[in-house]
């Protein structure tokens, strides 16, 4: 069985496992970069989507054939009118966290949350008056609040969560978090999180938590990832054999149903119409596939595959899906990719990013995409962030 290194505690909650290396800033700009290198073109229907059967990536391939790989020259011809990168900036020794706007990105630099202006390169503190180590930051869908975590100087296991109201600067505590908690925004007024006891909680802007009641005969001890879209709650559960599945229930109907088997990870578009899952056949050496499902769980097509891949990330309008792939096969898909709903094609952005255990994050208008990965430089391990700017069509 291929075991995937899921986002670890350091990257999920930014728990420091050692001293941070001395900060340094490396800016590298590549202008007018057309997305070339290897391209995997994968067509989907609706607006061009075709149904995909198990083990048959939808790219006009024959049964058993792999995703089509096109050489660089051919790629230039095929992507001319499609997704084009304007620039790629590198920020050394920071974690890119979440976008406040298309100009401002929250980053964590040496346990301080900073607001990085992508146009000027200048930074200012998000919470200048707080002294505890600051770790994670996630901006609400309406950009009015920021969920953030702080650690303790006495224990790296003591992590507490807070909600910042940007307009007033008011900070509301939500309490201590378990190391395995993954907290995200369920809507503009609520955070949502799973817990080690198999429960799911909504947390309001007042910091108070409410347990969501639901029935699942195979409820896992730990719900590692959960998302809320409208009244629907999606979470990673288990089947009877203990393998990962994607389950869903609603506020009105608490009976959980399985909508996808073999789902190692998932991401739901903000309108709930599209779901991206990383699908695996457990106990095999087959590569994982990034598959797009409709809201009912019907497979619409495969948009990528590889040995290891990051969780997908939808742009706010649900038009684009970003994900990163590491593949042991040198001829396979490797690097950061974006699937575009309007063209039904998956296009490479850069092969520099092959991190499968850190999130890709879109800016509000989808003009920018950020991601980080651990790199080795000068004998040191550094957290390098990337800011990708796409050319406006």
N, C-alpha and C positions, 0 to 999 in steps of 0.2 A: 504494500500500500504506500502510495506517495503521501508523506505527511507534510502538511503545509504549515510553515511558521506563521501563524496568524498574528495580527498586530500585538506585539508584546506590551508588557506593562509600561515599559519606558516610553514607547511611542504612543500608546493609547492615552495614558494619563500623564506622560512625561515625568515619571518618577525617576529622579536622578539615581543612577547606580554607581556613580563615582563623580569625581570632580570634572567640571566642564573644562575643556581645553581653552586656552586663551583665545578670545574672540578676534576674528579678522574678517575683513570684508573683501570678497572677490566679485567684481562685476565684469561679466563677459557678455557682450552684445553681438548678436548675429543679425544684421538687418537684411530685409528683403528676402528672407529665406523661404523659398518654396518648399513645401513638404515633399521631399524626394526620399531617397534611399529605398529600402524594400517596402513595397506596398502590398497589403493583402486586401483585395477587393471582394467584398462580400455583399451581395444584393439581398434586400428584403423587400417584401411587398407593401401593401396598402398604398401608401405612397410608394410603392415598389417593393413590398415585402413578400417573400415566398415562405411557405411553411417548411420547416426543417425537421427531418426525422432523426431519430437517435443515431449518432455516429456519422451523419452526413451533413457537413457544413454546407450552407446554402450559398454557393458561388458558381452555380452552373456546373458543378463537378459531377463526375460519375460516382456511383456507389463505392465507398471506401477510399476515394481520392481525397487528398489533403487540401487545405486552403490554397487557393491560387497565389503564387508569388510572382510578382512582376518585376523585371529589372528596372534600374534607375531611369534609363532613357524612356522606356514605356511609361513609367510613372509620371514623368514630366508631361506627357501628352494627356494622361487621363485625369490629372488633378488640377489642370490649369484653371478651370472655372469653379473649383471647389475650395476646400479649406486650405488657407495659406497662412503660414506663420510670419508675423512681422518681426518679432525679436524673441530671443531667449536670454534672460538675465539669470546669473547665478549669484546667490547670496551665501557666503561662507559661514559655517558654524552657527546657523540659526535653524529653528523649526518654523516653516511656514504654517500658520494656523488657520486663519479665517479672514474673509474679506469684509471690511466695513463698507466699502464702495469700490468702484472701478479704479480708484486712485490709491486707496489705502488698504493695506494688508497687515493684519496683526501677526507678528512673529514673536517667538520666544527666543531671546538672546541671553544666554547665561543666566537662566532662571528669572528673567525679567520680561514681562510682556510689553512689546514695543509696537507702535504704529508706524509702519514703513510706507513712505510715499513712493510709489513706483515711478512717478515722473521726475521727482527731484532727488530721490535716494536718501532724503533726510528722514530721521526717526525721532519720535518723542514717546515718552512713557504713557502707557494706557492708564496705569494706576500709580502715579508717582509717589503717593503718600503711604503706600502699603509696603511693609518691609519683608514679609514672608516670601519664600521662593514661589514664584509664579510659574505655572506649568502649561496648562491647556487653555485654549480660548475658542469658543464657537459662537458666531454671531447669529442672532435670531433671523427668521425669514424677512422681517420688515426692517432689519438693521437698527432696531431701537434698543436692543438689549444684547448683552454678552454674557454667556455662561463661561465662568473660568474656575480653575482650581488652584489651590495653594498647598504647598507642602510644609513640612515642619523641619526646622534645623536639627531637632533632636531625633527624629525618626522618619525615614523615607517612606514608611508605611502609613504615616498619618497624613491623609489627603482629605481636604475639605473643599466643598463646592460653594460657589457664590453666583449671584445674578447681578450684573451691573446695568443700571439704567443709564444710558449714554447721555441723555439730555440733562439730567440732574446730578449725575455722579453717585446716586444712591446705590449702596451695595447691600444685597439681601443674602444672608447665609441660607444654605439648604441642608447643611449638616455634613457629617463625615461620610466619605465614600469608601467602599471596598475596593481593593486593588483591581478586581475584575469588572467593576462597574464601567459601562460605556454609556455616557450620557449624551443625548442629542436633542435637538428641538423637534417636538411633535407638531407644533404650530407656533404662531407668534406669541402665544400666551402660556405655553406649557413646554416643559422639558419631559422627556420620556426615557426610562431606563429599565433594564432588566436587573435581576438580583441573583445572588448565589443560591437563594432558596427557591428558585424557579418562579418568582413572582415578578410582576410588571407594575411599575409605578408611574403616574403622572405627577409632575411637580409644577405648581403654579408660580406666578411671579412673586407671590408672597412667601415663597420658600416652603410651603406646606405640601406634603406628598399624599397622594391618594392611590390606594391599590386598585388596579383594574381586575375585576373578577372574570375568570374564563375557565372553560373546561378543556382539558387535554389529557387523555388517558395515558399518554407517553411523556408527560411533562418532565423536562430535563431538570437536573439539579441546578444548572446555571443557564440562564438565557443571556447569551453573550451579545446579541445584537437585536435591536427592536426598532421599528419605525412606525410612525403614525401618519396616515394620510386621510384627512377627513375623519370619519367615524371608524375607519378600518385600521386594525393593528396587525402588522406583519412582524414575525419573529422567527429566528432560527430554532427549530425544535428537533426532536428525534423521532424515528419510526420505531417499530417494535424491536428491531434488531439493534437499535442504538445508532443508526446512521443518520446523518444530517438531512433535514427536510425543511422546506419553507412553509410555515403555517400562517393562517390568517383568521382573525375573528373580528367582530364589530362590537361597538358599544351596545347596540341593541340586541345582538345575537352573540352571546359569549361562548358558543360552542366552536372550538377551533377546528378548522379543516385544513388538510394538506393540499397545497396548490402546486408544489414542485418537489420531486425527489432528488436526492444527490446534490442538494444546494449547499455548498460549502460557505458561500456568502451571497448577499443580495443587496440590491439598491432599487428603490421605488421612485419613479418620477413624481414631481410635486402634485400633478393632477391625478395620480394613481392609475393612469392608463397603461403605463409601461413598467415592466419589472426586468431588471438585469440580474441574472444569477451566474455565479461561477459553479458550473456543474461538473461533478466528478463521479467516475465509476470507482468506488472504493475497492481495495484489494486488487487493483490492476495497475499496470504501468502506463495506461492510456493518458494522454495529456488532458488537462482541464479545458473546458470550453466556456466562453462567455456567451450566454444565450439571452436573447430578448424574448420575454413573454408578454402577452396581453394581460389585461386586468383579471381575466378568468384563469390565467395560468397556462394558456395555450401557447406552445412554442411557435414563434414567428421566424426565427432564424439564428444562426450562429454568427457572431461578429468578431470572434477571435479565439485563439487557442494557444496553449503553451504549457510548460512544465509547472510554473508557478505564476500567479497573477494577483494583482491587487483587487480589492473590492471596486466595483464600478461606481462612477459618480455622475449623476445627471445634472445638466445645466438647469437653471431655474425654470425655463420654459419647456423642459423635457425634449428639446430638439437634438441634444448631443449627449453622448455618453463617453466619458474618459476612463481609461484603465491602463495599467502598466503590466508588461509581461516579461518574465524571464523564461527562456527556453534553453534546455541543454543542447538542442539541435541548433548548430550554428546557422543553418539555412531556414530556421523557423522564424516565427514572429517574435521580435525582441525589442523592447523599448516602450515608449509612451504612445498610445493610440487614441484616436477619437472616432467614434461611430456617429455619423450624421444621419438623422432621420429623413431629412429632405432629399438626400441622394441615395440612401440605402447602402452607403459604402463606409468601410473602415479604413482610415488613413493614418499613416505613421506621423508622429510629431518629431521625435528625436530618439536615437538609440542610446543617448547618454543616461537616460533614466530607465532603470530596470528593477526598480524597487517594488516588491510584491507585498510588503507589510506596512505601508504608509499610505495615507489617503491622498487622493487628488481632489482639489477644491476649486470650484468655479467662482468667478466674480459675479456680481448680480446680473450683469448684461451678457455674460459669457464671452466677453472680449479677452479675459485673462483666465489663466489656469495656473494653479500653484501646486507644488508637490515637493517633498523632501526625501532624501535617502542618505544613508550612512556611507561615507567614502573613506578611503585610506589615502592620506597625503603626508609626505614627510615623516612616515613612521607613526603618524597619529590618526585616530579615528575621528572624523568630523561629520557633522550633520549639515549637508549642503542642500539648500533650497533652490528651486527653479521657478521662475516666473515666465510663463509663456504668453505672449501677446499675439492674438490673431488679427489678420488684416480684415478691415471692414469690407463687406461685399458691396 
